[in-house]
Amino acid sequence: RNATRSSRWLKGWSVMSRKLRVLCFHGFRTSGNILRTQLGFSFTGHLDDLVDFVFVDGAHLCTPEEYARAPPGVKQYFPDEQLYEWWNREAIPGTNESELLHYEDTIAHIGRILETQGPFDGVLGFSQGALLAALCVVLQRSGELPGAPLKFAVVMSGLPISSSVVKPECAAAHACLLKSPVPVPALVMLNEDDTIVPPVATEALAQCFTNPSFVRNAQGSHVPARLERDQVPIVRQFFIDVRDSS
């Protein structure tokens, strides 16, 4: 009997002491290092005892022409940083539709990361990376990405793919998200004054999950969420609940 109690205590202690591993996806034409820096201001620092964040670069390195069109603030604060994107859109002449470029390369790239750097408990994404995070959850559950099923997602200022995008594989995964919300916990963070990805767009992406939890900031524009003091316990509790339920 004492041995059974000890075993249960050790199991509980192991769960409570284990840090979650989260794979992190940056936004359009930035990098993993840039997202690490952005989140370090007032997000990851509050979670060091709970989470190991793993930041990776996109599959497509921006060409000089694409770099020239990157956000001015990114180039100003990170002048020596190589910039990446997960995908891009190219208009189809004579139509109102556009094609999604680099999508297959990105999914293959993520598959290799999951195989070589996993396992991961969850995913986090900002902007373009937020949609990728949601897609990863559904693609892994359907067997199109390797590894054990991801247990949660953190979505920051993300938006659904436009219905005008022509890419059958991506459209199928995205339609699956919208038709059958993924039954995993999701923490959705947005800035009310974001004009690049309006809050309504992030709210639409959040519907990909059955019961999303929201953290809203009045200000912040289109940058990764910076936690207010009263939001820190809410976000920490989200990660604690996910850890203790695994």
Disulfide bonds with the S-S distance in Angstrom:
none
